[in-house]
Amino acid sequence: MLSDAELALLRDVELFDGLAPEQAAQISRRLVRRTFPAGTNLMSVEQPGEVVYIILSGTVKIHVEQADGTDVIIAMLGAGDTVGEMSLIDSAGRSATVVTQEESTLLWMNRTAFLEALQNAPVITLNLVRMLSSRLRLANEQIQALATLDVHGRVARQLLAFAQKYGHPDEAGTVQIPIRLTQSDLAGLVGASRERVNQVIGYFKQRRYLSVDQHYHISLHNLEALAKRIK
C-alpha cells in the first residue's frame, strides 16, 4: 500500500488519470515503489514481459542494439510515463531494452494486477488506448521529420516535443526539460551523428535559444525561434 503522498502522485500519471479515489486506493495496493540507480537495466529485448513500470521521477532510455553494435534509441521517457505495457497485453517478448539514465523512482505492477486493473477500471483502458495512439502519432511525425527536415530542424522538433510533454514555463517563458538528455541521446533520437548534434546545440546556445546544465537538462529560452526551424 502506498503512502498518502505517494497515492497523490498517481494523479500525475497519465495511465491513472480520472480514477475515482476508491479505485486509486485499490490499485495502489498492487503497486510497488522502488528507486533505481543510474544504469539499471529494467528490461531487455525479447525478455518475457512480467511487469509494467510507471515513472515517478528520473529518466529512462528505450533502445535496441543492432548487430553491428550501433544503438537505436526508440524513446526517452520521464515522470508520468509508463513503460513495458505492450508485452503484458500481447504476451510477446520485450521489443526493446530499457535502462535508467539517472537515479529514477518507479512504481511497478505485475501482469496479473495490470490485467485486472484494465478489466475493473475501464478508464485505465481508455487512457492506455490514448497513450498508445499518441505514441503512434509521434512515431509518424518522427518519420516525417527524418524525411523532410535537416539536422537543425530535427533537433528543434525533438526538443519542442519534449518541452510540450514535460516542461512548465517559468515567468520569463523559459521551459526546462526535466529529463536527462545527452548529445548522444539526441543524436540517436534524430538520426544524426553526435558530432553533428553537438554543432547544432552549439549553434542554438550561441543564439541563446537554449542552455544545458551540468546534469544534461536542457532549458529552452526561445521557443518561437526553434519553431521556425521546423517550418
N, C-alpha and C positions, 0 to 999 in steps of 0.2 A: 504494500500500500504506500502510495506517495504521500509526502507531507502536504499540508495546505498550500505552501509556497510552490511546491513542485506541481501540484494539481492546477494551480493558477497558470502555470507555464503552458499547459495544454491548450489554452485559449489562443496562443500564438502559433500553434501547429496547424497547418492547412488541412491535414488529414482529419483532424478532430474539430474543425470549425463547425459551429452550430449544434454541438452536442448539448443535450439537456444536462443540468447538474448531476442528476442521478445516474445518467449514462456515463458521464465523465468519471464519476466516482467508481462505478463498476469496472470500467476499463482500466482505471489506474491500478486496480488490484492485480491486474495481469501484466503490468509493465514493470520492468527492472531498470533502474538508473545506474549508469556507470561512467566514470571518466577514464578516457584512454590517453596515453601519451602520444606525442607526435611520432609518426612512423609505424603505427599499429595497423597491421593488415586485418581488416574486419571481415573480408570475404575474398575468395579467389575465383577466377574464371573456371567454369564447369563444376565447381563445388556444389553439392546439393544445397538447396535453399531451405534453411530451417528457421531463420528469424528475420524480422524486419526491424530496421533501425530508424529512430526519429531523432534528428539532431537538435539538441537544445542550445549548444554553443560550440564554436570551433569551425573547422573546415575539413571536408573530405574530398579526395580526388577519385573519380571513377575513370579507370583506364584499362587498355588492353595492350599487352606487349606482343609485338609482331615477331615472326620467325627470325627476322634479321636483327632483332634487338631493339628496334625503334619502338617508341611508346606512343600510342594514340590515346589522347585524352578525350573522353566522352563528355565529361562534365565536371565542374567544381560546384559543390553544394555547401550550404551554410545553414544557420539556425532556422528551424521551421520546416526543413526539407525532410523527406522520407526516402530511404534507400533500401533496396532489397525486396520490395513488394512483388515484383514480377514473378520471381521464382516461386513464391508462395502461392501465387494464383495459378500458374500454368504447370507447376511441378517439374519444370525443366531446370537444368543446372544454371548456375550463375553465368550471366552473359559478360561480366567484366570483373576486374579486381577493384576493391575499394580500400583505400588507405587514408588514415588521418594525416593531415598536413600540419597540424598544431595540436596542442592539448585540446581535446574535444569531449564534451559531455553528451551522452546519448541515452535515450530510452530504447529498450528493445522488448519485443513481444514474439513468442514462438508461433509456429504455424497454426496450431490448434486455436490459440487465443485470437489470432488475427482473423482466421476464417469465421470464428464465432462472432467476432465484432462486426464483420461485414453482414452477417445474417441477422444479427439482433439490432443493429443500428443502421438503417438504410441511409442516413445522412453521411455516414462514413463511405459507403459505396458510391454515392453521388460525388463526394469530394475526391475520391480516388479516380473516378472517370474524368472529372475536371482536371486533375493533376496530370493524368496520362495524356489527355488531349492537349494540354498546354505544352508538355514536353515534345509531342509530335509537331506542334506548330513551330516551336523554337528550332527543332531539327530541320524543318523545311526552310525556315528563314536562314539557318546556318548554311545549308546547301546553296541557297540563292546567293548569299554573301560571298561564298567561296568562288562562285562563278562570275560574279559581276563587280566586286569591289577590289581595290588594291589593298595592300597591307595596312596603310593608314586607315582606310575605311573599315577594314575587318576588325582592327584593334578598337577603333572608336565604337563600332557597333556592339562589340562584346562588352566593353566597359559600360556603355549606356544600358545594356540589358541587365548587367549586374546591379547597377545603380537603381534601376527601376524596381527590381525584385527585392533587394536587400537594404537599399540606402534610405536615409532620412535626412533631408536638407537642414542645415542649421540656419541661423538668422541671416547669414551672409549669402545663403544659397549654395554653399559647398556641400557636396554629398560624399560621405565616406562609405566605401565599400567594405563592410566588416568581415571579409573573408581573406585568407592569405593567398596572394596571387604573385608568384614569381614570374620573371620574364620567360622562363622555360615553360611554365604552366600556360601563360598566354600564347606562347608560340604554338604549343600543342593544340590549343583551342581554335586558333585562327588559321592553322595550316601554313605556318611560315617558320623560318629558322629563328633561333634565339637571337642571333646577331642582328637580323633584320628587325625583330621586335624591339630590341634594345635601341636601335636607331630611331624607331618610331616613338618610343616612350621618351627618349631624349628630346626629340623634336617637340612633343607635346609639353614636356616640362619647361623647355626654354620659352615657350609662349604662355606659360602659366595656365595651361588648360587643366593640368593635374599635378599632383605631388605624390610621393611614395615615402612612407615612414620606414623605420628600421625593422618593422615586423611584416613588411611587404603588404601593408594595407594601403590601397590607393584611394586618394581623395580627388574628386572631380570639382574643379573651380569654374569651368566654363562649359556647361552642357550644350549651350547653343552652338559654340564653335565646333565641338565634337560632332554634334548632329549634322552640321554642314558637310562633314567628311563622308557621310553615307548617302548623300543625295546625288 
